[in-house]
Amino acid sequence: MTTDWAAFEAAQPELASTARRRFQQFKHHVLATLRRDGSPRVTGIEVDFRFGEMWLGMMPQSRKALDLLRDPRFAVQANPGPDTSMAGGDVRVSGRAVEVTDPAVISRYTEAAQPPEPFHLFRTEPTEVVRTFVEGDDLVVQTWRPGERVRTIRRGTDDAPPREER
């Protein structure tokens, strides 16, 4: 099941807001794509939020763009920054990147974002959003998938097994 960023925001506004803030805290993030042979490729990327979408833009014919054109699956991790600045925790988004070729959409995006041209523009279809953070003595992992509620698991510093919140 796929969705867009606006549908994720509507379904889970608090988690979406936290994820967006984490990506907006720093300019550069880490994108994982799949090479032709199926092995992972990790590269830097800028993530942009406009018009109810999460966007990935990249130089034409870059390796990451070619990877996504061949296989749209991706994962992007928000830059954690220095250890002391991980406000909001660690955030990762996985899903499909869909290339946008509609001239009207590209023009609207270019007018608003003013990227260096030419460029490939991809809108994202999140299939999973994960936030990991520390709360008190617990490591907390929140996971969202389309059509599901947010699943929250807490793991304490003791030897007790992880517990899921309802």
ABEGO torsion letter per residue (X at the ends): XBBBAAAAAAABAAAAAAAAAAAAABABBBBBBBBAAGBBBBBBBBBBBBGGBBBBBBBBGBAAAAAAAABABBBBBBBAEBAAAABGEBBBBBEBBBBBABAAAAAAAAAAAGBBOBBBBBBBBBABBBBBBBBEABBBBBBBBBGBBBBBBBBBABABBBBBBX
